[in-house]
């Protein structure tokens, strides 16, 4: 196993990582709901976002990749929590313009994506945020997530951060066990009945640890 920074040619793998991690243990995640398109079309749009000029939490430059025998096997995003929301929307707007989406459809994406607002939790402006963690099913059980988290924590420490956060769907027990094993502890959770009716999970939980 080797850990490396993601590259532009990893766009497809990073897009799949984002979609898979957003879904967690459910069948739909944020991009599925906000875009409202078939999976292949969603993945193409996300892949474009990962290499957009607008650098967001979804950009390849924010991702670490674990390789097995030279093949991408798992990934995560690690970056400062500050400003992630506005930068994410700028990336969506850029790709929407490049792909010819009309203004009403862009507004519809914004409206459909607002369902998370009542229960999303993430780190504060001074925190190091770790998100979008997923392993290719063929490579599970090899300790890739723990290795990636260790590297992400080292990256945050080197950047001068003192606390790291991870958020995930309430009820995602494998994720909760993995993050507890990595030294994270419960900090906060938010629940929303409308979110649960749409996704099938009560809301989001955030774990934290010092780095």
N, C-alpha and C positions, 0 to 999 in steps of 0.2 A: 504494500500500500504506500502511496505517496500523496501528499497534500500540496496543492498548488493553487494559485490564483486563477480564476476563470478568464477565458479569452473570448474574443468575438466569435470564434468558430465553435464555442460552447453554447451559442444562443439557443439552439434547440433543446439541449439537455437542461439548461437553466430554466427555460420556459416550462418544461415538463415538471421540474422540481417545484416551481412556483405554484403551478396548478394543483399538483399532488398535495403539497403541504397546506394550501388553503383549504382543500377538501377535508383533510384530516381523516377522520373515520366516517365521514358522511360522503354523499355522492356529488355534492355541489359545493363550490367555494365561491369566493368573491368574484373572480373573473367570469365564472359560469353564469352567475346571476346578473352581474352588471352588463356584460356584453349580450347575453341571451342568445348566443350562437352555438352551432355544433362544435364539438371538442376540437376538431382539426382547425377550424377557423379561429377559435380562441387561442390555440397554441401558436398559430401564425402571428396573430396580433401581439401576443405576449413576447414572442421571439423578437419582433421588431422593437418593442419597448426595451428589451435588454441591451440593445445596441444603439439606442437613440442618442442624439446629441444631448438631450436633457437627461442628466444623470439622476436616477432615482434609486430607491431601495431595491428596485428590480433590475438595475443595470448590472451587466456582467462584471464590471469593475468592483462591485461590492460582494462578490461571491467567492467562496473557497470551494474547491472540488477535491474529493477523495477519488483517487484512481486505483484500480486493481489491474495489474498487467497492462497498463497504459490506456485502460478504458474508464471513462467517467462512471462512477458507481454511486456517489452521494454528493450532496452539496448543501450549503447554507449561505445566507446573507448575513454580514456583520458590518455595522456602520453606526455612526452617531445617530441617536434618536431625533435630534433637533431637525425640524423642518421637513420631515419625511412626507407628510401629507401633501403640502403644496408642490413639492418636487415630483411626487407620483402623478399628480394631475397634469403637470406640465408635460410629462412624458406621454401621457395618454393623448393630450391635445396635439402633440407633435405627430404621433403616429396616425391619429385620426385624420389630420390634414393631409399627410403623405398618402394615405390610402383612399382619400376622397369621401370620407364620411361627412354627410351634411350636418349643419349645426343642430337641427332637431334631433338627429340620432345621437350626437354627442351629449346633448342635454338629457336624452333618455338614459344614456349610460350613467350619467351622474345621478339621475333620479333613482334608477334601479340599484345603484351601488350604495345608496344612503342607508340601506337596511342595517348596516353594522354600527351606525353611530351611537345607538343607545347602549351598546354593550362592549364596544372595543376598548381594550386597555393596552397601553404600551408604556415604555419607559419615559421618564421625564426628559426635559431638554438637555440635562447634563449626563444622561446615561448612555451606555454602549448597548445597542440593540442587536440581538441575534434573532433572526427570523428565517422563514422559508427553508426549513430543514426537511430533507427527504432522501431516502435511499432507494435505489432501484431494487425491486423485489428479489432479483437474482442474487443480490449481494448482501442481504440482510443477515444479521447475526455475526458479523465480522468486526464489530466494534468501530465502524466507520463514523457513526454519529458522535461517539465520545472523542474520537481523534479530531474530528472537525471542530467540536466545541472547544477543545483544548487550544487548538490553533487560533480560533476566533477570540478566545479570552486573552491569549498572548498578544494578539493584534490590538485589542482594546487597551490592554495595559501599556503597551508601547506607545499608544496614542495619548496616554495620560488620563484615561478614564478609571474611575474607582469602583463603578457598579455596572453590572450587566443585567439585562432583562431578556426574558423569553415569554411570549404569549402563545396560547393554544386554545383550542376548543375545549370547553368543559366536557368531560366524559372521554377524552382521548387518553385512556389509561397508559398505553405504551409510551406516548410522549411524556406523560407525567413521570413515569418510572425512569425514563432516560434522563430527564432533566434533573430529577432528584439525585440520581447517581452521579451527575456532573457537578453536584454541590449547590444546586439552586433550591430555594425554598419559597413557599407560598407567600405572596405579597398582597394580591387583590384579585377580585373577580367581579364581573358584571353580568347580570342576566336580563333577558328581555323576552317576553312571551311572543311577540311578533317575530323576532329572530328565530326562536325555537320552532314556531309554526312553519317558517320558510325552510330552515336548514335541518332541523331535527336535533339540534344541540342547544342547551339552555343559554349559552353565551360564551364569554371568554374568561380565561384565567391567566394571570401573570405570575411568573416566578422570577426571583432575583437572586443575585449573589455578588459578593465583593470580588474584585479582581486585582 
